[in-house]
Amino acid sequence: MLLESQSPSARRGPSLAGTAALAYSLVVVYASLQPFSGWRAIPSEFGIFLFEPWPRWITVEDVLFNFIAYVPLGFLIALSLRAKWSAPAAVAASALAGALLSGALETVQQYLPSRIASNVDLLVNAAGALAGALVAPLFSPQQPPGRALARLRSRWFIDGLRGDAVLVLTGLWLLAQLHTQAVAFGNGDLRGIFSTPALFVFSPDAYLAAEAGVVALNVAGLGLLLAGVTRDPGPGYWRALALLFACACALKAAAAVLVLQAANPWSWLTPGVLFGLAGGTAALLLLVRLPPRGRMAFALLALAAAVALLNGIPENPYRPAPAHLLLGRASHILSFASMIRALSDLWPFLAMFCALLCLPLRDTAHYRS
C-alpha cells in the first residue's frame, strides 16, 4: 500500500522538474541572445571560437556566473530523467544536454556583434550543468527529500501538468524579483525593446497611480494563478502567499544593495508600491472565492492589463539608472542583471499562456484532497 501511494508522487516529480527545465532553458536562450539585433555574417570560419587560444584575462566573477547559471539546468534535466533512467545515465545525459545548449548558443552568438563566442564559457557552462546533474539524484522521488516534497505538493496542489506549470512559474516569479525594474513587481517591461508610446505625460500623482495599478494587477494576477491550482484556498493558501511576498521583498532588498548599490535597501518600496500591495490583496480577498476557472480567467485579465499599463508608463526622471551599470563596469553584475531581466520580461507571457491553457479545465474533482 505504501508503494502504491508513493508512485503517483514519483510520477509527478519528474513532470514538475521537466516543466521547470523547459522554462529555465527558455530563460537561458533569451538571456544569451539579447538584444536580438544587429545580426551579421560570421567574420571568420564557422566555429573557430572552439579552437582559439586561452583568453589573456579571465575574471573569477564571470566564471562563477557562467558556472552558476547552468547548475539549475543540469539539476532539473537530471531530475526529470531520473524517473525512467538510472542515476549515471541521467547525470551523463543532463551534462551533455547542458553542453550542447551552451555550444549552440555560443555558436549563434558569433552572428551578434554585442556578444562574444567563447570556448571558456562553453567549458564553464558544461561544468555547471554537470555539477547540477550530480546533485539531482539526491532529490529524486526515490530518495527521502524528494519523496517528502512530492507528498507536500500532492497535498496542497492539483495533480498534473497544469499544477506543475503554475508551481514552476511561481518559483520563476520569485527569482525574477531580483531584477531591479523601474516599477517593483512590474514584470514584462518591453519598453527597452519596443518604442511603446506613453499613456500619459509624467507627473508625480499620475505616476504614483499608475505604479499602484501595475503592482495591484500583478499581485492579483499571481495570487489568482496560484489559487487556480490550489486544492483549498483557505488559511494555508494565505499563509503561503504571505511567505511568498515576504521572500520577494527580501530578494528585492538584496538586489537594491548588490546590483544598484543603493544606500537604502528599501528605496524601491515607494507609496505607489504600498498602495498597490494593499489594492491587490483586497482584490484577491474577493476574487479568490470564484471557482477555479473563474480565478484563472481573472488571472489572465489582470496579468494582461498589468503588462499593457506597465509599457505605457513614461520613464521616471527622478529614478535614473545607476552610473556603474551604464558605464559597463562589473561585467559579472551586468551578466547577472541581463539574465534576470530576461526572466522578468518573459514571465507574464508564460503565465498568461499557462492561464489560457487552464481555462478549459472543467473537472473539479481533483481539487479535493
C-alpha angles and dihedrals in degrees: 000000000000092000091049092051091051100047097077090051090050090054092048094052096064091043091056091046092048092051090049092048091053093048093047091048090056090053092050092049093047093048094045095052102041131160091029091208140103095042113186142179115270107267093211140018117321112264094005090137088076091067101038118121121263110283117256094228123042119168121212091223094057092047091050092049094050090047096048093044092064099040094084090047094055091043095052096044092049091047091051092049095046093081093071104014133065117255095254092048093047092049093048094046092048093050090048092049091051091049092048093049091049091047092050093049094046088051093051090048088067086075093054117078091202091058132066120212108221134185088206091059090049092052094046093045091052090050090051092051090050092050092051092047092052091057095047099079089065090064100042116124089254091065125072097249093049093044092052092049091049091052092049091050092050093049097053107028138045121263127254140041095310093060091044092051094052092048090051091048090050091054091047091049090054091051091047090062088078086075110100096220123173092250116042113241087009104135123176099045104165098165090110091057102035125034097235116184118245116251093217142006112268118264127151094245095046092046092050091052093047092047091051090049094052092049094045093049092048093047091050093044095051093042093051092045090055092042089053091069098033115110092218121007092206132123092311091057092052092048090051091048092050090050090048093055092042089057090046091053091049091051092049090051090050091049091050090057101037102037106023093031088220119176090221114050090200097053090112091060095091127168088259091056092048092049089048094051090051093046094047091050091050091051090049092053088061103035098045088072090068120100116268094266090051091051091052092047093052091043089057092048094046094049093047091049091048092054092047093049094044093053091050096054114106119235115275107239090198093061107057123176114264115265094232090062095045093049092053098240121147097034093193089060090049091050091049092047091049094054095045090047090052089054091047092050094049100040103083092048092051089047093050091049090051092049090049091053091049094054096083089056106121107158109089097176092096091058089073117084 
